[in-house]
Each structure stands twice: as C-alpha cells, then as structure tokens.
Amino acid sequence: MNQKYEAVIGLEVHVQLLTKTKTFCGCRNKFGSPPNTNVCPVCMGHPGILPVLNKKVVEFAVLLGLATNCEINKRSIFARKNYFYPDLPKGWQTSQFELPICEHGFIDIVKSDGLEKRLGITRIHMEEDAGKLIHDQGTDSLIDLNRCGTPLLEIVSEPDMRSAEEAYLYLVKLKQIVTYLGICDGNMEEGSLRCDANVSIRLKGEKKLGTKTEVKNMNSFRNVEKAIEAEIDRQIDIIEDGGKIIQQTLLWDADSGDVKPMRSKEESHDYRYFPEPDLMPVLVNDDWRKSISESLPELPEHRKKRFIDKYKLPEYDAELLTAEKPVADFYEAVLNTTDDFKSASNWIMGDVLKIINERKIKIEDFPVSPENIGRLINLINEGLISSKIAKEVFPVLLDENKDPRTIVEEKSLLQISDDSFIEEVVGNILGNNMDQVKQYLDGKEKVIGFLVGQVMRETKGKANPAAVNKILKEKLEAFR
C-alpha cells in the first residue's frame, strides 16, 4: 500500500440465526433441504399474508448486543426495504432502519504487532433473508425460496478499520462471539455468515472520507482480507493516475484476485424505507433484558484469561484452545479425567487437531473421547507407559476408542520399571559400547543420549526413561 494514503474500512456482516423456524412464520429454518420445500404463503409473499415475529430472533439479537457492548434499545421498529429482485417475492425485505434493536457497541482486537484496537459497532438490526437464484442447472435461472424469511442479524461497523488485517481480525472475533453464543454456526461457505466491505482511501492526515465502494462475494475470512487489499490498491492506482473513484458495488473474483464492477451502489433513500405496518414495535423491558443477560455464556476473551489464570497455560495455548468453543469444551472435558493441564493442552494442540485437520472433521466428531485422552495422559504420569508408547497407543485409540489401559495390557505395552532388569540391560549395553563410555568419561556427556537410545531399543521402548537415565549415570560414574 502506498504510504501516502490510508484506508477507511467498514464491514456489514450478516449472521444467519440458528432458530428452529423462520423470522415471521412457522416454516423450518434448515439449510440443505430440497428447493422450495420449507415455504408457506407468508415467506412466499402471497397477498394478504400477516407476519408474526419469532421471539427467539429478538432474544438472539439482544444476546449479541450484550456480547458486543451495545446499548439495547427498549423500543425498536421494523421497516420495509423496497427493491425488486426475482428472489424477493414480496417486493420488499422486512428489516430495521431508523430504530434498530442494538446500537453503539464495540469489539476489541489485538493486531499482529501486539497493539490493541477498539473497533466500533454502529448498529445491530434484525431482518429476514431473501431467496436464492440458481444459475447452474443447464437451463434458465431458477428460484429457490427456502431461504426467504430466514432470520438474520446485520452488524454494521463504524468505519474504524485502517487495514485489511484489522477487518480480518474483527471478522474472526465476531465469528467467535456468535458461535460461543450458539446463535450462528459461522459457516461462510454455506452463507450463514456473510460479509460486505465498504472501502475508501484518503491522504494520511485528511479528515474527510473518500468515495467508498462496496465489495461483495467473499466466501472466506482470507478472501475478505485479500479482496480489501486488492480494492485498496485499485483505488490508489486510480487516484495516482489522476482518475476518480466511482461509488459502486464490486464482486471479488478469488480465481483472478481482482475486484470487478457489478452495479452502481445504492443509497439508503433508493430503498424507500418506511415503517412496516403489519408489525408492532419491539419492546424490550428491563425484566426481559435481565432474563436474556442471565443466559449469556462465558465469552472467548474471558475464557482465554481463565485458562491462563486457572490452568497456568501459556497465552499461545490459551488463545488456540479458546479460538473455537467446541475445542475449549473438549479441553475442559479432558481435565475431568486428568489434572495435567499442560499435557492435555499439548495433546489437543498436537495430535488431536492434526487428525481433525487431516480428516477435515469437527472436534465433535473426533473418534476418541476426551475421557480416554485424559486416561492416556494419566498412564504416562503414573509411569506405566512412556510418551513413545503413548504415541503407539493413540492410533489404536482412534480405531477403537476404548480405555487406553486395556489397550496397553492387551498389547503388552506396560512400561518396565523393574530396576534390576534395567540394570542388567544397561550393563550389557555399556559392555558393548566401551568407546561411548570412554567419550563420556572424557567429558562428552551428550553421548548418554545414544546409550539411552540403545537401552530403549533393546527393551522395545518399554523401559522407564527416568529409571534408564538414573541407572546409566550411576553405572557410568562407577567407571571413574
């Protein structure tokens, strides 16, 4: 980015809510159903229909508002956002405009340089989704109205971001919050979390905002970052060449790495907003707000701090383990069986997440129970198996998920802790490796690692490593 300029970025994020039914009717709110099967006269916009607001949508909106430090408006109203598109059968989208349910919040992020930054949230409002146009069936465009009426929350940020990295971190933090709250699964590929970016540039030190463009069609967090970077560069090139930025909507093309014009960008007055006559104002009194606030779960930032304070984990471990709620839940489930906090962290960050990434599964589908991970750690700490043997037991656990002690006994993998037997093996190893013994006595103490390896090979990895090291050193010193 040309250092003469700074970017001004705001994000509009749509979060699809995990309610059982749609916003204004009783149709199922379910992704992946056959086209036009989760529909009724209300969500298909038939004449004379009357909407009924889903109470759970309001509660989810208040939950998110509380989690993002927003003011919760005691009175909010719905509006009709009028525009024509084939997948919008009513000819308007029921949304909120002048009086949204949540306003004036913020999210804190930590940038790669370690600096914290507070990013403002202008508003959070409730609305319904439109349907979906299908263009790839080898015929004319088709319309699937299953998504019509699906409940959404739109989170509109302040134009506080100055880099693509800040936008990426804001989005990651927002996804963390909605998934911890259990109100959205955060899946961008399925469209349950969508992001549009408003981007403009200006000379550094300038206060006036530049002409903004809106970038759409970004289906991953990294694509959001790349698209914003590409748009910043495009705008700088235009200004440097003496041109002017046109206010328009652009589509991100991930294959080419370019943004491409879609249409001129609308202003709010183009939608002819007016109050929705078929819906009463939403009133959130103090008792209802208090009831909702009592259901707030522990949020990721607090959980990370607790992992550091309670389990004495390094910040890196706590950050990784709390990035996703199911992983944090799995970790604490392991601790129901073992009190070795750091070993539990190491196993999850290493072996468990490796398998999850390789198999492209969720931790909820991981084949080994957290209890058995804890039992495996306990076997190591009790001196019954070595860490090396534990790595051999782990693949068996993946296939069978039974008590690791049973696996160890069935495969005769119990660690040898009999000092007399280890002394005999050590004596034989030293007798066969007198050159290494001489090197040790000459001060090359690192050679003990070679000798330990020979003992472990002789015992097929079953000898207790601590006992092997102790006996080896005693016998080597006896040569002096």
N, C-alpha and C positions, 0 to 999 in steps of 0.2 A: 504494500500500500504506500502510495506517495505520501511522504511525511508532512507535506503542506496541508493535507486535508485530514478531517476526522469524520468518521461515520456516525450517523444518528439512526439507531435501530429500535424498532418496537415490534413486539410479537403479538399476534392474535392466535390464541390456542383454543381449539375446540376439543372438549373432553366428552366422550360418549359414556353415559352413565350405566352402571350395572343394575338397573332396576328390572324387575320381572316383567313389567308392562310398559307401554309407551307413555308419552307425556300427557296426552289428552284423551286416551281411550284405553280399552282393556286388552288390546292386541299384545301378543308376546313380543318382548324385546329380545330377539335372538338372532345372532349372526349365523349365516350359512344355510338358512332354510331355502327350499326351492322358491324360485321367483313368485312374487305375488300370492304368497300363502299366509303371511302374517298381516292381513289387511282387513279393514272394515269400512263402512261408509264415512266414519269420522276421518281416518287418516287418508282415505282416498278423496276427500273433499267433496262429497256428494252434497247437493243443495239441501239446505235446511238442517244440516248437522249442528250439534252443540257440543263443544269440548268440555271435559271435566278434568281439572288439574290433578295430576298424580302427586299426592302428599310427599312421597319419598323423594321426588325431584327437589322439592323445596328443602327438605332436610339435608340432602346431599350438598345443595348449594350453600347452605349455612355452615355445614361442616368444613367445606373447602374455604369459605370466607374466614372462619375462625382460624384455620390452619395457616392461612396466608396473611394474618394480622389485619384483616379488613374490618371496616365498620359494617355492621349488619343493619340494613335499613328496616325499620319497623313496618314501613309501608312501601310496597313496590307494585308496579303495574305492568301488564303485558301490552304489546303493541303489534300492529300488523306491518310487516316489512314487505312492501309490494314490489314484485318483479315477475316477469314472465320467463318460465323455462319449462320444457316439456315434462320434467320430473317433479314439478311443483303443481299438483292438480288444483289446489285452491286458488292459485294465482297470488298468494302471499304466504310468508313464513311468520308464524306466531313467535315473537321474540320479545325482548325488553329493550327500551331505548332511553327515555328520559329519566325513569326512576328504576334503576336496576336493584337487585337484591343485595349486592355487596359492592363496596367502593373503598378506595384509598388504603390499599394494603401494600405489602412488600415481601420480597424474598431476598435473603442474603446468600451470596455466592462467595467462594474462595477461588481466585484465579490461579493460573499456573505459576505466577511469580510470588504466590503466597499472600497477596493482598486481598482483603475482604472488600466487597462492594454490595451496597444495598440497591436493589432494583425495584422500582415502584410498580404497583398494580393499580391501574385506573379504575377498573370495574370487573365484576364477575356477574354475568346475567344468564338467565335460563332461556332456552329456546328449543324449538323442535328441528329435526333434520329434514332434509328433502329426500326424494327418492334417488334412484341411480340409473343413468343411461348406460346401456351395454352396446358396444360398437363392434365386437369381435366375433360375432356369431355367423359370419358369412352372408348376412342379409342386411336389411335396413336396421337402423338403430332401434333397439328395444328398450322398454322401460320396466324396471322392477321397483314396485312401490313398497317393498318390505321395510325399507329404511325410513319411509315417511312417518313423521311423528316420533321417531326415536329421540329420547331426551338427551340434550346437550347442555353443557355449561361452556360459555365462551369467556375466556380470561384474556383481558386486554391489558397489556403492559403499558407503562409510561415509556416514552422514547429515551430511556436511560442508558441503553447499551451502546458501547462505542467500538465494539469489535465482534467478529463472528464467534470468537471464543466465548465472550460473555453471553451471547444469545444461546450458544450450545449449553453452557453451564446452567443458565436459567431454565432451559427446557428439561435438562436432566433432573434438576431439583424439583421442578413441577411434577414430572412423572413420578419421582419418588414419593412425593406427598400424596398424589391421588391414589397410588397403589397401596400405600400404607393405610390410607383412609378406607380402602376397599370400595371406592366408588367408581373406579375405572381400571381396566387391565393394562392400559398404557400401550397397547399394540398399534404402532403406526402403520404396519403393513396391512392390517385389517381395517384401518381407518378409525379405530376407536380413540386415537389421539392424532389430531391434525394441526398443522402449524402453517400460518401465513406470516411472512415477514415484510414489514414496511421499512424501506431503506432509503436514506438520503445521505448526501455528503455536504460538507461546508468547510471553508477555510478554518484552520485552527484559530481559536480566539473569537470567531464570529458567534454571535448570539442568535441571529435569525436562522430559522430552519430552511433547508433547501427543499427543492421539489422532490416528493417521495414517489417511489414505485412500490408495488406490492408483488412479492414473489410467492408463487404457489407451486403445488405438485412436488412437494418434498416428503419422501416416504421413510426417512430415517433421520436420526439426530445428526449423523455425519453429513448427510446430504443438505440439511439445513445450514450447517456451517459452511460447506463448500459453495452452496448457492449464494449465500450472503457475501462471501469473499468475492465470488465472480461478479456479483452485481455492483459491489463497491468499486472493483477495478474497472468495470464497464463505464460507470458514471464518471470516474476520474478521467478516463481516456476521452470521453465526450467533452468534458469541460476543458481539458488541456488542448483539445483540437479546436476550441472556440465554439463548440455547439452548446445546446441547451437540453436539459433533462425534460422529458415529457412525462407527465403523470399518467401511468398506465399499469396494467396488470401483466405480469410476466410469468412464463412457465419455465421451471427448471428442467433441463434435459440432462439426466445423470450420465447418459452414454457419451454425449459430446462435451459435457462440462460447461455448457452455455445456458444463459437465460434467453428465452425467446418471447417476443411480444404476443399477447393473447388478445387484449382489447384495451380501450381507454378505461381508466379507473373511475369508478363511480364515487360520487359524494353522497353523504347521508340523505341530502334532500332529494336525490334521484329515486330513493325508495319510497317517498311519500308516506313516512311513518304516521300512523295515527293510533290512538288508544283502541285496544281490542274490545269491541262492545259486548262480546259474549263471555268475557271472563271478569270476575270481580277482582279488586285489588288483593294482593297477597299481604296478609297482616301477620307479622312475627312478633308476638308479645314476649315479655320478659320470661315468663314461665316456659314457653316453648323453646326459646333460645337456650335457657338454662338446661332444659332436658336434653337438647341436642349436644350442648357443650360437654355434658357428662359422659357422652358416648365417644368423645374424642380419644383415639388410641394414642399410644406413645409414638411420637413422630421421629423421623430418621435422625435429626440432629441431636435430639435428647438421647435417643438410644445409643448413638455413637459415643456420646460423652459418658453414658452409664457403662458401656463396655470397657472404656478406658479406666474409669474410676473403680468399678466393681471387680472386673476381671484382670486388671492391670495389663491390658493389651496395648501394644504399640499403636499409634494413631493410624498407621497404614493398615494394620489388621482390622481395626475397628471400622475404618472407612470402607474397606472392601466387604466386610461381613454385613454391614448395615445398608449397603447400597440397594439391596432388594430385600423386602420384608420376608419372603419365604426362606432366604438364606439365613437371615438373622434368626428366624424361628427355628430352623434346623440346628443352628449352632447351640441355641439355648436348650434344645431338646437333647443334644448330646451331653450337655452339662447336667442333665438329670441323672446320668449314669456315671459320669466321671467328674472329678474336681480339678483335673489338669487342664486349666483354661487355655494355656498356650499350645499344648499338644493338640487339643481339639481344634483350635484355630488353624494350626499348620496342616492338619489332615483335610479340613474342609477347603482351605485356600489352595492346597496342592492336589491331592489325589481325587477328592470328591468333585471339585469344579472342573478338573481336567476331563473326567469321564462325562460330566454334563455337557461340556463344550464339544467333545468328540462325538457324542451320540445325539447332540442337538435336542436335548430333553430339558424339562424343567426340574428343579430340585424336588418338587412334589412327586415326580415320577422316578426319582433315584432309587435303584433297586435295593439298597442297603438301608436298614432303619437307623435312625440316629442312636438308638439304644445300643445297637451292635457296634457302631463306631466307637462309642464310649467304652464298651466292654473290651474292644481290641486295644484301646489305649491303656486300660487297666492291666491287661495281661503283660504289656511291656513294662509298666511301672512296678508290677509285682515281681518282675524278674523271671516270669515264666516263659516268655519268648523275647527274642531280640527285635530291634527295629527292622533288621533284614528279614527275619522270619515273618514279621507282621506284613511286610510288603508282599510276601508269598501267599499269605492268608487272604489278603484283600481281594485278589481276583476270584478266589473261591467264594468269598462273601458276595461278590457281585452276581454270581450264578445261583447261589443257594440261600443267602440271607438267613443263616441260622447262627446260633450262639458261636462266636469265634473260638471259645474254649472247646466246644465239641469238635470243631474242625481241627484244631491243634492236636487234640487227643486222637482223633481218627487217623490223622496223617503222621502221628508220632513226631510232632514238631516241638514238643516241650523242651525248653532250654535246659542244658546241662549245667547245674550249679554245684556238682559234687567236686570239692576241691581236690580230693585225692586222685580222681580220674583226670582232672585238668592238669594237675602236677605231672602226671605220667606222660600226657600228650606233650606238654611243654618241654619236659626233659628230652623226649625223643626229637622234637623239632630243634632244640638247641644243639643236640649232639650231631644232627645232620647239617647244621648251618654255622659251623665254627667261624667261618670268615666274617659273617654278620655279627657274631658275638664279639670278635676282636674289634670290628669297627665301632661297636657300641662302647667298648671299654676304652677306645681311643678318643672318645668324645662325640662320635656321630650318633647322637641319641635318636635321630629320626628313623634310624634303621629298625627301631622297635615296631614301627607300623608294618614293615614287611613280615616280621616274626609273628605279630598278631594275626595277620592275614593267613599265614601258614597254619596256625592253630585252628582258625575258623574254617579253613578249607578241610583240614583233617577231621574236624568234628561236624562237617557239613552245615556250618553256620549255627549249630545248636549250643555251643559253649557260651556261657555268660561272659559278655565282653569285659565287664568290670572285673570279674574274677580273673580272666585271662591276663589283663593288663597288670593286675596286682601281683599275680604269681610270676609272670615273666620278669618283672622288675626285680622281685626278690631273688630269683634264680640268677639273673644277670649280675646283680650286685655281689652274689656269692662267689663269682669268678674272680673278684678283685683280690 
